[in-house]
Amino acid sequence: MIRVRCVNCNITRHYLPGDLAKLIGDIPFWDVDRHMRCERCKRRDLDVDILLPSASEGLRIRVRRLVEIRMVRRVIWSDEE
C-alpha cells in the first residue's frame, strides 16, 4: 500500500500500487510525488511512503480505489497569427 500525505494541509490518502501504476505509469514509488498534487490545496508538497499494515491496521485504513480513467479533450487556442 502507498501512503500519500500532503505536507501543507496534512491530508493522507492510501492507494494500492496497481491502481497508481495504471494512473501514472510504472514508476518507482519515490517519484509518485512528482506526478500528483493535493486535491485540497493543489500543491505538490507530498510525502510518499510504502505502508505494510498488519491485519488489524488494514481494517481501519480507507483505501482509495481507481474506478475508471477518462480522457478529456480540450481545445487550446493560440493567439499567434
PDB file with SEQRES, HELIX, SHEET and CRYST1 records, atoms N, CA, C and O in Angstrom:
SEQRES   1 A   81  MET ILE ARG VAL ARG CYS VAL ASN CYS ASN ILE THR ARG          
SEQRES   2 A   81  HIS TYR LEU PRO GLY ASP LEU ALA LYS LEU ILE GLY ASP          
SEQRES   3 A   81  ILE PRO PHE TRP ASP VAL ASP ARG HIS MET ARG CYS GLU          
SEQRES   4 A   81  ARG CYS LYS ARG ARG ASP LEU ASP VAL ASP ILE LEU LEU          
SEQRES   5 A   81  PRO SER ALA SER GLU GLY LEU ARG ILE ARG VAL ARG ARG          
SEQRES   6 A   81  LEU VAL GLU ILE ARG MET VAL ARG ARG VAL ILE TRP SER          
SEQRES   7 A   81  ASP GLU GLU                                                  
HELIX    1 AA1 PRO A   17  ILE A   24  1                                   8    
HELIX    2 AA2 PHE A   29  ASP A   31  5                                   3    
HELIX    3 AA3 VAL A   32  HIS A   35  1                                   4    
HELIX    4 AA4 ALA A   55  ARG A   60  1                                   6    
SHEET    1 AA1 4 LEU A  46  ILE A  50  0                                        
SHEET    2 AA1 4 ILE A   2  CYS A   6 -1                                        
SHEET    3 AA1 4 THR A  12  TYR A  15 -1                                        
SHEET    4 AA1 4 VAL A  63  ARG A  64  1                                        
CRYST1    1.000    1.000    1.000  90.00  90.00  90.00 P 1           1          
ATOM      1  N   MET A   1       0.844  -1.162   0.000  1.00  0.00           N  
ATOM      2  CA  MET A   1       0.000   0.000   0.000  1.00  0.00           C  
ATOM      3  C   MET A   1       0.898   1.236   0.000  1.00  0.00           C  
ATOM      4  O   MET A   1       1.954   1.251   0.632  1.00  0.00           O  
ATOM      5  N   ILE A   2       0.466   2.256  -0.710  1.00  0.00           N  
ATOM      6  CA  ILE A   2       1.217   3.507  -0.798  1.00  0.00           C  
ATOM      7  C   ILE A   2       0.443   4.588  -0.036  1.00  0.00           C  
ATOM      8  O   ILE A   2      -0.743   4.805  -0.288  1.00  0.00           O  
ATOM      9  N   ARG A   3       1.122   5.261   0.897  1.00  0.00           N  
ATOM     10  CA  ARG A   3       0.521   6.357   1.652  1.00  0.00           C  
ATOM     11  C   ARG A   3       1.052   7.665   1.100  1.00  0.00           C  
ATOM     12  O   ARG A   3       2.264   7.862   1.015  1.00  0.00           O  
ATOM     13  N   VAL A   4       0.139   8.567   0.723  1.00  0.00           N  
ATOM     14  CA  VAL A   4       0.498   9.885   0.202  1.00  0.00           C  
ATOM     15  C   VAL A   4      -0.081  10.919   1.163  1.00  0.00           C  
ATOM     16  O   VAL A   4      -1.292  10.974   1.381  1.00  0.00           O  
ATOM     17  N   ARG A   5       0.811  11.744   1.737  1.00  0.00           N  
ATOM     18  CA  ARG A   5       0.397  12.759   2.697  1.00  0.00           C  
ATOM     19  C   ARG A   5       0.834  14.126   2.206  1.00  0.00           C  
ATOM     20  O   ARG A   5       1.978  14.308   1.788  1.00  0.00           O  
ATOM     21  N   CYS A   6      -0.080  15.089   2.258  1.00  0.00           N  
ATOM     22  CA  CYS A   6       0.245  16.462   1.884  1.00  0.00           C  
ATOM     23  C   CYS A   6       0.956  17.124   3.054  1.00  0.00           C  
ATOM     24  O   CYS A   6       0.455  17.107   4.178  1.00  0.00           O  
ATOM     25  N   VAL A   7       2.103  17.698   2.801  1.00  0.00           N  
ATOM     26  CA  VAL A   7       2.878  18.369   3.840  1.00  0.00           C  
ATOM     27  C   VAL A   7       2.194  19.671   4.258  1.00  0.00           C  
ATOM     28  O   VAL A   7       2.290  20.081   5.415  1.00  0.00           O  
ATOM     29  N   ASN A   8       1.512  20.314   3.327  1.00  0.00           N  
ATOM     30  CA  ASN A   8       0.896  21.605   3.594  1.00  0.00           C  
ATOM     31  C   ASN A   8      -0.390  21.480   4.417  1.00  0.00           C  
ATOM     32  O   ASN A   8      -0.511  22.123   5.459  1.00  0.00           O  
ATOM     33  N   CYS A   9      -1.346  20.670   3.973  1.00  0.00           N  
ATOM     34  CA  CYS A   9      -2.640  20.607   4.669  1.00  0.00           C  
ATOM     35  C   CYS A   9      -2.830  19.312   5.461  1.00  0.00           C  
ATOM     36  O   CYS A   9      -3.887  19.117   6.062  1.00  0.00           O  
ATOM     37  N   ASN A  10      -1.846  18.436   5.474  1.00  0.00           N  
ATOM     38  CA  ASN A  10      -1.799  17.230   6.302  1.00  0.00           C  
ATOM     39  C   ASN A  10      -2.917  16.233   6.012  1.00  0.00           C  
ATOM     40  O   ASN A  10      -3.332  15.506   6.915  1.00  0.00           O  
ATOM     41  N   ILE A  11      -3.412  16.179   4.785  1.00  0.00           N  
ATOM     42  CA  ILE A  11      -4.400  15.182   4.393  1.00  0.00           C  
ATOM     43  C   ILE A  11      -3.638  13.927   3.952  1.00  0.00           C  
ATOM     44  O   ILE A  11      -2.608  14.030   3.286  1.00  0.00           O  
ATOM     45  N   THR A  12      -4.138  12.753   4.319  1.00  0.00           N  
ATOM     46  CA  THR A  12      -3.472  11.498   3.996  1.00  0.00           C  
ATOM     47  C   THR A  12      -4.408  10.618   3.186  1.00  0.00           C  
ATOM     48  O   THR A  12      -5.582  10.471   3.524  1.00  0.00           O  
ATOM     49  N   ARG A  13      -3.890  10.038   2.125  1.00  0.00           N  
ATOM     50  CA  ARG A  13      -4.636   9.111   1.276  1.00  0.00           C  
ATOM     51  C   ARG A  13      -3.828   7.829   1.131  1.00  0.00           C  
ATOM     52  O   ARG A  13      -2.598   7.862   1.163  1.00  0.00           O  
ATOM     53  N   HIS A  14      -4.514   6.700   0.971  1.00  0.00           N  
ATOM     54  CA  HIS A  14      -3.875   5.412   0.783  1.00  0.00           C  
ATOM     55  C   HIS A  14      -4.316   4.828  -0.553  1.00  0.00           C  
ATOM     56  O   HIS A  14      -5.499   4.858  -0.892  1.00  0.00           O  
ATOM     57  N   TYR A  15      -3.359   4.298  -1.308  1.00  0.00           N  
ATOM     58  CA  TYR A  15      -3.623   3.750  -2.637  1.00  0.00           C  
ATOM     59  C   TYR A  15      -2.980   2.374  -2.763  1.00  0.00           C  
ATOM     60  O   TYR A  15      -2.002   2.069  -2.080  1.00  0.00           O  
ATOM     61  N   LEU A  16      -3.532   1.557  -3.634  1.00  0.00           N  
ATOM     62  CA  LEU A  16      -2.889   0.300  -3.995  1.00  0.00           C  
ATOM     63  C   LEU A  16      -1.875   0.578  -5.093  1.00  0.00           C  
ATOM     64  O   LEU A  16      -2.144   1.396  -5.973  1.00  0.00           O  
ATOM     65  N   PRO A  17      -0.724  -0.071  -5.069  1.00  0.00           N  
ATOM     66  CA  PRO A  17       0.301   0.190  -6.090  1.00  0.00           C  
ATOM     67  C   PRO A  17      -0.177  -0.065  -7.519  1.00  0.00           C  
ATOM     68  O   PRO A  17       0.211   0.658  -8.437  1.00  0.00           O  
ATOM     69  N   GLY A  18      -1.009  -1.075  -7.714  1.00  0.00           N  
ATOM     70  CA  GLY A  18      -1.520  -1.374  -9.054  1.00  0.00           C  
ATOM     71  C   GLY A  18      -2.384  -0.259  -9.617  1.00  0.00           C  
ATOM     72  O   GLY A  18      -2.334   0.033 -10.812  1.00  0.00           O  
ATOM     73  N   ASP A  19      -3.183   0.369  -8.744  1.00  0.00           N  
ATOM     74  CA  ASP A  19      -4.026   1.487  -9.177  1.00  0.00           C  
ATOM     75  C   ASP A  19      -3.175   2.687  -9.579  1.00  0.00           C  
ATOM     76  O   ASP A  19      -3.459   3.343 -10.581  1.00  0.00           O  
ATOM     77  N   LEU A  20      -2.126   2.979  -8.796  1.00  0.00           N  
ATOM     78  CA  LEU A  20      -1.244   4.096  -9.146  1.00  0.00           C  
ATOM     79  C   LEU A  20      -0.473   3.802 -10.430  1.00  0.00           C  
ATOM     80  O   LEU A  20      -0.216   4.714 -11.217  1.00  0.00           O  
ATOM     81  N   ALA A  21      -0.103   2.551 -10.650  1.00  0.00           N  
ATOM     82  CA  ALA A  21       0.620   2.195 -11.874  1.00  0.00           C  
ATOM     83  C   ALA A  21      -0.261   2.413 -13.098  1.00  0.00           C  
ATOM     84  O   ALA A  21       0.230   2.859 -14.135  1.00  0.00           O  
ATOM     85  N   LYS A  22      -1.549   2.109 -12.998  1.00  0.00           N  
ATOM     86  CA  LYS A  22      -2.468   2.354 -14.117  1.00  0.00           C  
ATOM     87  C   LYS A  22      -2.643   3.846 -14.366  1.00  0.00           C  
ATOM     88  O   LYS A  22      -2.777   4.283 -15.509  1.00  0.00           O  
ATOM     89  N   LEU A  23      -2.642   4.617 -13.297  1.00  0.00           N  
ATOM     90  CA  LEU A  23      -2.918   6.048 -13.407  1.00  0.00           C  
ATOM     91  C   LEU A  23      -1.718   6.849 -13.886  1.00  0.00           C  
ATOM     92  O   LEU A  23      -1.854   7.669 -14.794  1.00  0.00           O  
ATOM     93  N   ILE A  24      -0.542   6.633 -13.296  1.00  0.00           N  
ATOM     94  CA  ILE A  24       0.615   7.470 -13.630  1.00  0.00           C  
ATOM     95  C   ILE A  24       1.757   6.699 -14.272  1.00  0.00           C  
ATOM     96  O   ILE A  24       2.799   7.279 -14.575  1.00  0.00           O  
ATOM     97  N   GLY A  25       1.578   5.404 -14.483  1.00  0.00           N  
ATOM     98  CA  GLY A  25       2.611   4.627 -15.152  1.00  0.00           C  
ATOM     99  C   GLY A  25       3.445   3.825 -14.162  1.00  0.00           C  
ATOM    100  O   GLY A  25       3.334   3.991 -12.948  1.00  0.00           O  
ATOM    101  N   ASP A  26       4.271   2.965 -14.704  1.00  0.00           N  
ATOM    102  CA  ASP A  26       5.101   2.085 -13.895  1.00  0.00           C  
ATOM    103  C   ASP A  26       6.378   2.828 -13.506  1.00  0.00           C  
ATOM    104  O   ASP A  26       7.399   2.730 -14.188  1.00  0.00           O  
ATOM    105  N   ILE A  27       6.307   3.567 -12.407  1.00  0.00           N  
ATOM    106  CA  ILE A  27       7.435   4.362 -11.928  1.00  0.00           C  
ATOM    107  C   ILE A  27       7.755   3.947 -10.497  1.00  0.00           C  
ATOM    108  O   ILE A  27       6.900   3.355  -9.838  1.00  0.00           O  
ATOM    109  N   PRO A  28       8.940   4.233  -9.997  1.00  0.00           N  
ATOM    110  CA  PRO A  28       9.241   3.954  -8.589  1.00  0.00           C  
ATOM    111  C   PRO A  28       8.354   4.793  -7.667  1.00  0.00           C  
ATOM    112  O   PRO A  28       7.946   5.899  -8.020  1.00  0.00           O  
ATOM    113  N   PHE A  29       8.060   4.251  -6.481  1.00  0.00           N  
ATOM    114  CA  PHE A  29       7.129   4.950  -5.590  1.00  0.00           C  
ATOM    115  C   PHE A  29       7.669   6.304  -5.148  1.00  0.00           C  
ATOM    116  O   PHE A  29       6.882   7.204  -4.855  1.00  0.00           O  
ATOM    117  N   TRP A  30       8.986   6.478  -5.092  1.00  0.00           N  
ATOM    118  CA  TRP A  30       9.527   7.767  -4.642  1.00  0.00           C  
ATOM    119  C   TRP A  30       9.350   8.861  -5.686  1.00  0.00           C  
ATOM    120  O   TRP A  30       9.585  10.031  -5.383  1.00  0.00           O  
ATOM    121  N   ASP A  31       8.943   8.517  -6.911  1.00  0.00           N  
ATOM    122  CA  ASP A  31       8.649   9.518  -7.944  1.00  0.00           C  
ATOM    123  C   ASP A  31       7.167   9.864  -8.033  1.00  0.00           C  
ATOM    124  O   ASP A  31       6.779  10.705  -8.843  1.00  0.00           O  
ATOM    125  N   VAL A  32       6.338   9.228  -7.215  1.00  0.00           N  
ATOM    126  CA  VAL A  32       4.897   9.477  -7.265  1.00  0.00           C  
ATOM    127  C   VAL A  32       4.580  10.930  -6.944  1.00  0.00           C  
ATOM    128  O   VAL A  32       3.678  11.511  -7.546  1.00  0.00           O  
ATOM    129  N   ASP A  33       5.303  11.520  -6.012  1.00  0.00           N  
ATOM    130  CA  ASP A  33       5.015  12.907  -5.619  1.00  0.00           C  
ATOM    131  C   ASP A  33       5.237  13.897  -6.751  1.00  0.00           C  
ATOM    132  O   ASP A  33       4.666  14.987  -6.730  1.00  0.00           O  
ATOM    133  N   ARG A  34       6.048  13.548  -7.734  1.00  0.00           N  
ATOM    134  CA  ARG A  34       6.267  14.441  -8.888  1.00  0.00           C  
ATOM    135  C   ARG A  34       5.102  14.414  -9.872  1.00  0.00           C  
ATOM    136  O   ARG A  34       4.953  15.329 -10.682  1.00  0.00           O  
ATOM    137  N   HIS A  35       4.282  13.377  -9.808  1.00  0.00           N  
ATOM    138  CA  HIS A  35       3.196  13.208 -10.765  1.00  0.00           C  
ATOM    139  C   HIS A  35       1.816  13.482 -10.180  1.00  0.00           C  
ATOM    140  O   HIS A  35       0.813  13.398 -10.890  1.00  0.00           O  
ATOM    141  N   MET A  36       1.757  13.807  -8.901  1.00  0.00           N  
ATOM    142  CA  MET A  36       0.474  14.065  -8.252  1.00  0.00           C  
ATOM    143  C   MET A  36       0.506  15.422  -7.562  1.00  0.00           C  
ATOM    144  O   MET A  36       1.568  16.001  -7.335  1.00  0.00           O  
ATOM    145  N   ARG A  37      -0.683  15.912  -7.235  1.00  0.00           N  
ATOM    146  CA  ARG A  37      -0.808  17.109  -6.408  1.00  0.00           C  
ATOM    147  C   ARG A  37      -1.972  16.899  -5.450  1.00  0.00           C  
ATOM    148  O   ARG A  37      -2.847  16.069  -5.698  1.00  0.00           O  
ATOM    149  N   CYS A  38      -1.981  17.638  -4.375  1.00  0.00           N  
ATOM    150  CA  CYS A  38      -3.005  17.511  -3.338  1.00  0.00           C  
ATOM    151  C   CYS A  38      -4.364  17.945  -3.898  1.00  0.00           C  
ATOM    152  O   CYS A  38      -4.467  18.947  -4.606  1.00  0.00           O  
ATOM    153  N   GLU A  39      -5.393  17.178  -3.570  1.00  0.00           N  
ATOM    154  CA  GLU A  39      -6.748  17.528  -4.011  1.00  0.00           C  
ATOM    155  C   GLU A  39      -7.252  18.792  -3.332  1.00  0.00           C  
ATOM    156  O   GLU A  39      -7.958  19.595  -3.942  1.00  0.00           O  
ATOM    157  N   ARG A  40      -6.887  18.963  -2.075  1.00  0.00           N  
ATOM    158  CA  ARG A  40      -7.419  20.070  -1.279  1.00  0.00           C  
ATOM    159  C   ARG A  40      -6.721  21.392  -1.593  1.00  0.00           C  
ATOM    160  O   ARG A  40      -7.383  22.376  -1.925  1.00  0.00           O  
ATOM    161  N   CYS A  41      -5.393  21.423  -1.492  1.00  0.00           N  
ATOM    162  CA  CYS A  41      -4.679  22.693  -1.638  1.00  0.00           C  
ATOM    163  C   CYS A  41      -3.986  22.846  -3.002  1.00  0.00           C  
ATOM    164  O   CYS A  41      -3.447  23.912  -3.301  1.00  0.00           O  
ATOM    165  N   LYS A  42      -3.997  21.798  -3.822  1.00  0.00           N  
ATOM    166  CA  LYS A  42      -3.435  21.805  -5.186  1.00  0.00           C  
ATOM    167  C   LYS A  42      -1.919  21.982  -5.223  1.00  0.00           C  
ATOM    168  O   LYS A  42      -1.367  22.287  -6.280  1.00  0.00           O  
ATOM    169  N   ARG A  43      -1.234  21.798  -4.093  1.00  0.00           N  
ATOM    170  CA  ARG A  43       0.223  21.934  -4.071  1.00  0.00           C  
ATOM    171  C   ARG A  43       0.881  20.578  -4.308  1.00  0.00           C  
ATOM    172  O   ARG A  43       0.235  19.537  -4.190  1.00  0.00           O  
ATOM    173  N   ARG A  44       2.149  20.597  -4.638  1.00  0.00           N  
ATOM    174  CA  ARG A  44       2.891  19.371  -4.919  1.00  0.00           C  
ATOM    175  C   ARG A  44       3.800  18.945  -3.763  1.00  0.00           C  
ATOM    176  O   ARG A  44       4.688  18.115  -3.954  1.00  0.00           O  
ATOM    177  N   ASP A  45       3.593  19.493  -2.591  1.00  0.00           N  
ATOM    178  CA  ASP A  45       4.400  19.140  -1.420  1.00  0.00           C  
ATOM    179  C   ASP A  45       3.849  17.867  -0.790  1.00  0.00           C  
ATOM    180  O   ASP A  45       3.114  17.927   0.196  1.00  0.00           O  
ATOM    181  N   LEU A  46       4.199  16.718  -1.354  1.00  0.00           N  
ATOM    182  CA  LEU A  46       3.676  15.442  -0.897  1.00  0.00           C  
ATOM    183  C   LEU A  46       4.777  14.582  -0.302  1.00  0.00           C  
ATOM    184  O   LEU A  46       5.928  14.620  -0.737  1.00  0.00           O  
ATOM    185  N   ASP A  47       4.399  13.815   0.692  1.00  0.00           N  
ATOM    186  CA  ASP A  47       5.286  12.846   1.322  1.00  0.00           C  
ATOM    187  C   ASP A  47       4.745  11.461   0.987  1.00  0.00           C  
ATOM    188  O   ASP A  47       3.605  11.151   1.335  1.00  0.00           O  
ATOM    189  N   VAL A  48       5.538  10.621   0.317  1.00  0.00           N  
ATOM    190  CA  VAL A  48       5.094   9.313  -0.152  1.00  0.00           C  
ATOM    191  C   VAL A  48       5.867   8.227   0.590  1.00  0.00           C  
ATOM    192  O   VAL A  48       7.094   8.274   0.675  1.00  0.00           O  
ATOM    193  N   ASP A  49       5.130   7.240   1.131  1.00  0.00           N  
ATOM    194  CA  ASP A  49       5.733   6.131   1.864  1.00  0.00           C  
ATOM    195  C   ASP A  49       5.073   4.821   1.460  1.00  0.00           C  
ATOM    196  O   ASP A  49       3.924   4.796   1.020  1.00  0.00           O  
ATOM    197  N   ILE A  50       5.820   3.738   1.617  1.00  0.00           N  
ATOM    198  CA  ILE A  50       5.248   2.400   1.492  1.00  0.00           C  
ATOM    199  C   ILE A  50       4.734   2.009   2.863  1.00  0.00           C  
ATOM    200  O   ILE A  50       5.423   2.190   3.867  1.00  0.00           O  
ATOM    201  N   LEU A  51       3.532   1.477   2.903  1.00  0.00           N  
ATOM    202  CA  LEU A  51       2.917   1.096   4.164  1.00  0.00           C  
ATOM    203  C   LEU A  51       2.586  -0.391   4.101  1.00  0.00           C  
ATOM    204  O   LEU A  51       1.906  -0.839   3.177  1.00  0.00           O  
ATOM    205  N   LEU A  52       3.062  -1.151   5.073  1.00  0.00           N  
ATOM    206  CA  LEU A  52       2.755  -2.574   5.179  1.00  0.00           C  
ATOM    207  C   LEU A  52       1.955  -2.784   6.463  1.00  0.00           C  
ATOM    208  O   LEU A  52       2.526  -3.123   7.500  1.00  0.00           O  
ATOM    209  N   PRO A  53       0.637  -2.585   6.401  1.00  0.00           N  
ATOM    210  CA  PRO A  53      -0.165  -2.654   7.618  1.00  0.00           C  
ATOM    211  C   PRO A  53      -0.378  -4.098   8.080  1.00  0.00           C  
ATOM    212  O   PRO A  53      -0.382  -5.031   7.278  1.00  0.00           O  
ATOM    213  N   SER A  54      -0.552  -4.252   9.384  1.00  0.00           N  
ATOM    214  CA  SER A  54      -0.948  -5.550   9.915  1.00  0.00           C  
ATOM    215  C   SER A  54      -2.428  -5.756   9.584  1.00  0.00           C  
ATOM    216  O   SER A  54      -3.083  -4.854   9.061  1.00  0.00           O  
ATOM    217  N   ALA A  55      -2.942  -6.928   9.886  1.00  0.00           N  
ATOM    218  CA  ALA A  55      -4.342  -7.229   9.564  1.00  0.00           C  
ATOM    219  C   ALA A  55      -5.290  -6.280  10.293  1.00  0.00           C  
ATOM    220  O   ALA A  55      -6.266  -5.815   9.705  1.00  0.00           O  
ATOM    221  N   SER A  56      -5.018  -5.989  11.556  1.00  0.00           N  
ATOM    222  CA  SER A  56      -5.909  -5.101  12.310  1.00  0.00           C  
ATOM    223  C   SER A  56      -5.804  -3.658  11.814  1.00  0.00           C  
ATOM    224  O   SER A  56      -6.808  -2.947  11.765  1.00  0.00           O  
ATOM    225  N   GLU A  57      -4.607  -3.225  11.449  1.00  0.00           N  
ATOM    226  CA  GLU A  57      -4.445  -1.871  10.898  1.00  0.00           C  
ATOM    227  C   GLU A  57      -5.097  -1.757   9.532  1.00  0.00           C  
ATOM    228  O   GLU A  57      -5.676  -0.720   9.207  1.00  0.00           O  
ATOM    229  N   GLY A  58      -5.011  -2.807   8.730  1.00  0.00           N  
ATOM    230  CA  GLY A  58      -5.593  -2.787   7.396  1.00  0.00           C  
ATOM    231  C   GLY A  58      -7.102  -2.623   7.400  1.00  0.00           C  
ATOM    232  O   GLY A  58      -7.671  -2.080   6.453  1.00  0.00           O  
ATOM    233  N   LEU A  59      -7.751  -3.086   8.452  1.00  0.00           N  
ATOM    234  CA  LEU A  59      -9.203  -2.934   8.558  1.00  0.00           C  
ATOM    235  C   LEU A  59      -9.616  -1.498   8.811  1.00  0.00           C  
ATOM    236  O   LEU A  59     -10.726  -1.104   8.454  1.00  0.00           O  
ATOM    237  N   ARG A  60      -8.740  -0.702   9.424  1.00  0.00           N  
ATOM    238  CA  ARG A  60      -9.069   0.688   9.769  1.00  0.00           C  
ATOM    239  C   ARG A  60      -8.683   1.684   8.677  1.00  0.00           C  
ATOM    240  O   ARG A  60      -9.076   2.848   8.750  1.00  0.00           O  
ATOM    241  N   ILE A  61      -7.926   1.258   7.673  1.00  0.00           N  
ATOM    242  CA  ILE A  61      -7.445   2.176   6.634  1.00  0.00           C  
ATOM    243  C   ILE A  61      -8.422   2.200   5.470  1.00  0.00           C  
ATOM    244  O   ILE A  61      -8.827   1.154   4.962  1.00  0.00           O  
ATOM    245  N   ARG A  62      -8.795   3.406   5.054  1.00  0.00           N  
ATOM    246  CA  ARG A  62      -9.625   3.559   3.857  1.00  0.00           C  
ATOM    247  C   ARG A  62      -8.708   3.690   2.651  1.00  0.00           C  
ATOM    248  O   ARG A  62      -7.890   4.607   2.572  1.00  0.00           O  
ATOM    249  N   VAL A  63      -8.854   2.769   1.720  1.00  0.00           N  
ATOM    250  CA  VAL A  63      -8.026   2.753   0.518  1.00  0.00           C  
ATOM    251  C   VAL A  63      -8.830   3.343  -0.626  1.00  0.00           C  
ATOM    252  O   VAL A  63      -9.969   2.944  -0.872  1.00  0.00           O  
ATOM    253  N   ARG A  64      -8.225   4.299  -1.324  1.00  0.00           N  
ATOM    254  CA  ARG A  64      -8.881   4.895  -2.495  1.00  0.00           C  
ATOM    255  C   ARG A  64      -8.641   3.988  -3.683  1.00  0.00           C  
ATOM    256  O   ARG A  64      -7.494   3.682  -4.010  1.00  0.00           O  
ATOM    257  N   ARG A  65      -9.707   3.554  -4.330  1.00  0.00           N  
ATOM    258  CA  ARG A  65      -9.611   2.635  -5.455  1.00  0.00           C  
ATOM    259  C   ARG A  65      -9.907   3.361  -6.764  1.00  0.00           C  
ATOM    260  O   ARG A  65     -10.758   4.248  -6.824  1.00  0.00           O  
ATOM    261  N   LEU A  66      -9.197   2.970  -7.791  1.00  0.00           N  
ATOM    262  CA  LEU A  66      -9.391   3.537  -9.118  1.00  0.00           C  
ATOM    263  C   LEU A  66     -10.611   2.886  -9.762  1.00  0.00           C  
ATOM    264  O   LEU A  66     -10.674   1.662  -9.879  1.00  0.00           O  
ATOM    265  N   VAL A  67     -11.570   3.693 -10.175  1.00  0.00           N  
ATOM    266  CA  VAL A  67     -12.786   3.184 -10.795  1.00  0.00           C  
ATOM    267  C   VAL A  67     -12.655   3.215 -12.314  1.00  0.00           C  
ATOM    268  O   VAL A  67     -12.941   2.225 -12.987  1.00  0.00           O  
ATOM    269  N   GLU A  68     -12.222   4.351 -12.848  1.00  0.00           N  
ATOM    270  CA  GLU A  68     -12.045   4.467 -14.289  1.00  0.00           C  
ATOM    271  C   GLU A  68     -11.103   5.626 -14.603  1.00  0.00           C  
ATOM    272  O   GLU A  68     -10.876   6.509 -13.776  1.00  0.00           O  
ATOM    273  N   ILE A  69     -10.572   5.600 -15.801  1.00  0.00           N  
ATOM    274  CA  ILE A  69      -9.739   6.681 -16.299  1.00  0.00           C  
ATOM    275  C   ILE A  69     -10.448   7.257 -17.515  1.00  0.00           C  
ATOM    276  O   ILE A  69     -10.778   6.527 -18.450  1.00  0.00           O  
ATOM    277  N   ARG A  70     -10.678   8.545 -17.504  1.00  0.00           N  
ATOM    278  CA  ARG A  70     -11.349   9.207 -18.622  1.00  0.00           C  
ATOM    279  C   ARG A  70     -10.369  10.135 -19.318  1.00  0.00           C  
ATOM    280  O   ARG A  70      -9.616  10.862 -18.670  1.00  0.00           O  
ATOM    281  N   MET A  71     -10.386  10.105 -20.614  1.00  0.00           N  
ATOM    282  CA  MET A  71      -9.586  11.031 -21.406  1.00  0.00           C  
ATOM    283  C   MET A  71     -10.465  12.236 -21.725  1.00  0.00           C  
ATOM    284  O   MET A  71     -11.563  12.085 -22.260  1.00  0.00           O  
ATOM    285  N   VAL A  72      -9.986  13.412 -21.401  1.00  0.00           N  
ATOM    286  CA  VAL A  72     -10.735  14.642 -21.626  1.00  0.00           C  
ATOM    287  C   VAL A  72     -10.085  15.391 -22.775  1.00  0.00           C  
ATOM    288  O   VAL A  72      -8.880  15.641 -22.764  1.00  0.00           O  
ATOM    289  N   ARG A  73     -10.883  15.745 -23.755  1.00  0.00           N  
ATOM    290  CA  ARG A  73     -10.377  16.513 -24.894  1.00  0.00           C  
ATOM    291  C   ARG A  73     -10.721  17.975 -24.663  1.00  0.00           C  
ATOM    292  O   ARG A  73     -11.880  18.328 -24.444  1.00  0.00           O  
ATOM    293  N   ARG A  74      -9.687  18.827 -24.716  1.00  0.00           N  
ATOM    294  CA  ARG A  74      -9.872  20.263 -24.525  1.00  0.00           C  
ATOM    295  C   ARG A  74      -9.310  21.000 -25.725  1.00  0.00           C  
ATOM    296  O   ARG A  74      -8.322  20.578 -26.325  1.00  0.00           O  
ATOM    297  N   VAL A  75      -9.943  22.090 -26.062  1.00  0.00           N  
ATOM    298  CA  VAL A  75      -9.456  22.952 -27.130  1.00  0.00           C  
ATOM    299  C   VAL A  75      -8.491  23.958 -26.506  1.00  0.00           C  
ATOM    300  O   VAL A  75      -8.814  24.603 -25.509  1.00  0.00           O  
ATOM    301  N   ILE A  76      -7.318  24.083 -27.096  1.00  0.00           N  
ATOM    302  CA  ILE A  76      -6.324  25.066 -26.637  1.00  0.00           C  
ATOM    303  C   ILE A  76      -6.109  26.031 -27.779  1.00  0.00           C  
ATOM    304  O   ILE A  76      -5.685  25.646 -28.868  1.00  0.00           O  
ATOM    305  N   TRP A  77      -6.406  27.288 -27.519  1.00  0.00           N  
ATOM    306  CA  TRP A  77      -6.325  28.315 -28.554  1.00  0.00           C  
ATOM    307  C   TRP A  77      -4.978  29.007 -28.505  1.00  0.00           C  
ATOM    308  O   TRP A  77      -4.366  29.144 -27.446  1.00  0.00           O  
ATOM    309  N   SER A  78      -4.535  29.435 -29.658  1.00  0.00           N  
ATOM    310  CA  SER A  78      -3.308  30.203 -29.747  1.00  0.00           C  
ATOM    311  C   SER A  78      -3.645  31.593 -30.249  1.00  0.00           C  
ATOM    312  O   SER A  78      -4.476  31.747 -31.144  1.00  0.00           O  
ATOM    313  N   ASP A  79      -3.008  32.609 -29.682  1.00  0.00           N  
ATOM    314  CA  ASP A  79      -3.231  33.981 -30.108  1.00  0.00           C  
ATOM    315  C   ASP A  79      -2.282  34.400 -31.211  1.00  0.00           C  
ATOM    316  O   ASP A  79      -2.371  35.514 -31.727  1.00  0.00           O  
ATOM    317  N   GLU A  80      -1.377  33.512 -31.573  1.00  0.00           N  
ATOM    318  CA  GLU A  80      -0.407  33.860 -32.620  1.00  0.00           C  
ATOM    319  C   GLU A  80      -1.075  33.839 -33.989  1.00  0.00           C  
ATOM    320  O   GLU A  80      -1.948  33.015 -34.261  1.00  0.00           O  
ATOM    321  N   GLU A  81      -0.649  34.755 -34.838  1.00  0.00           N  
ATOM    322  CA  GLU A  81      -1.215  34.803 -36.199  1.00  0.00           C  
ATOM    323  C   GLU A  81      -0.111  34.673 -37.208  1.00  0.00           C  
ATOM    324  O   GLU A  81      -0.369  34.688 -38.411  1.00  0.00           O  
TER     325      GLU A  81                                                      
END                                                                             
